[in-house]
Amino acid sequence: MIESIGKVSTPRATELLPRLCRHFAKKVSSTWNDHRGDVEFPWGRCTVEASDSELSFRCRASDEAALAQVRNVLDLHVGLFSRKDPLRIEWC
């Protein structure tokens, strides 16, 4: 497994985490509480954590192509859920 870490600075982190996980749960396995979510995509997994000022993403997949798919889905959805004040994940 390989992994990638991403972060978004936002005071709305605890609001966005359940919205994202609830949305993903319509198509893939997703569990969450107020500060942590786990999402099982067909290509890999992602753990999302929320603090008062940041969303963090720890994504894991079997290879680079699969990891890129997980990251692309997250990038797209974070952008969609923050249209009024666009957010972008900074990947390490």
N, C-alpha and C positions, 0 to 999 in steps of 0.2 A: 504494500500500500504506500502511496505517496500522499502528501498533504499540502494544503495551501491555507494560509491564514489571511483573513481580511478584516478590515475595520471601517466603520462609519461613525463619525462624530455627529451626534444629534441628541437634543434634549427629549426627543420623541421615541427613544429606543424602546422603552417599556410599552409604548402604544403600538409600535410597528411589529415587534416580535410576534404577538399573538395573531395579528392580522395576516402576516406572511404565512405562519404555520397553519392557520385555519384555511387559507387559500390553497396551500399545497396539499392539505389533507383531502381535498376533493378528488385528487388523482393519485396520490402516493401516501405511504404510511408517514404520519407526522404526529408527534406528541409534544406537548408544551405545557409550561406553567408561566407565571408572571416574569420569570427571569431566564428561562432556558427552554430551548426547543430542539428537537432532534427530527431530522427529515431524511427519509430513505428514498433517494432517487434511483431510477433504473441503472444509472452509471456510477453512483457512489453515495456517500452519506455526508450530511452537514450538521454540525452542532452550532446553534445560534445562541448567544448569550447577550443579555441586555443589562446595562447599568444605567445610572441616571443620565449619563452623557454619551454613551457609546453602544453600538451594536457590534459584536464580534462574531466572526464566522470561522469555524475550523472544518475544512472540507477534506475528505479522504476518498480516494478512488484507486483502482488497480493500475492505471496508466495515465500518461499525460493527456491523451485525447478524452478519456472519460472525465478527468478532473476539469478539463476545459469546458465540457458540457455542463457540469455542475456549476461552475463559476458563471457561465453565460446565463443560465436560468436565474441564478441569484441576482446578477447584474440587471437583467431585464426587469425582474419583479421589484427589486428595491427602487429602480427608476420609476416604474409604474405606480407604486404605492406612495411615492413622494413627488408627484407631478407638480404640485403647487410650489414646493420648495425642494427642487431636485437634489437627491443624494446620490453619491457615487461611492462604491466600495473601493477602498484602497487595498490592493492585494500585495502581500509581502512575498 
